[in-house]
Amino acid sequence: MNNKEFTSELSRRLGYTIKDTSELIASLLSGMTQQLQEGNTISVQGFGTFEVKKKAERITINPTTKLRMLVPPKLVLNYKPSSVLKDKFK
């Protein structure tokens, strides 16, 4: 399912226009993005938890040249599904 199909299905279920539904989705994603950029955790009951984690710097080895390289620390987005969602796929 792509974005257009998702928006159409959601607008049909909610009874809104596609334009209004698209704006709702954009607003939701914008709010989530802002909260994650501030370092907050987002929990959606029955779906899961989104959080930003910091990966520490590490040393890797290029398999071709055998050179050791330092990979700097970075922030990554982590998603952990809820137990309710996990149970639906068992």
N, C-alpha and C positions, 0 to 999 in steps of 0.2 A: 504494500500500500504506500503510495507516495503522498506528498503533502496535499496535492489537489484532491485526491480521493479521500484522504482523511478529513479535510475541511468540508467537503461535500457531505460525507456521512454524518459528521458531527452537526452540521447545520440542519440536516434532515431530522436527526434525533431531537435536537433542541427546539426546532421550529423557528430558527432565526434565518436571516438571509446569509448567503455565502460571504458577502462583504462584512457583515457584522461578526460572523464567526471567525473570519480571518483576522479581524482586528482583536477579538478576544484572545485568540491563540498568540498573536504577536505581543499583546500586552502581558500575557502569562509568561511567555519565554523571556521577555525583557525583564520582568520582575525577578524571575529565577536567576537570570544571568547576573543581574545587579547584586543579588544576595550572595551568590557564589563568589563574585569578585571581591566582596567585602569579607570573605572567609567564613560565612555562615553555612550551616548545614540545613538542607531542605528535606523534610520528611513528608511523604505523601502516604497517608494511611491506606493500607491495602495494596500499595504499589511498590514503595521502596524509599531508600534514602540516597540523596546526592550530597557529596561533600568533596572539598578540595583538599588534597593531601600533598605534602612536600616530599619529593623523592630526593634522597641525599645524593651528594656527588659520589661518583664511583670511577673506577679505572677499568677500561675495556681494552681488549687486544684485537687489533685488526688481523683477521685470519690470513689475509693475503701477504701483508708486509711484516707481520709479527711485531708491529709497533704498538706500544702502550699509549693509550690516550686517556685524558681526564675528561669525563663527561660532567658538566656543571650541574648543580642542583636545579630542579624545576618543579613547578606545580602541575599536578595532574588531577583530572576530574574522576572521581570514583563513584560507582553506583552499586548499591547493595539491595537486591530485591527483598521484599518482605516475605515472611514465612507463608502468608496467605497466597501470594503469587506463586511461590515455589511449589506449594501443595497443589495448585491447579495444573501444573505441568508434570506431576508425578503419575 
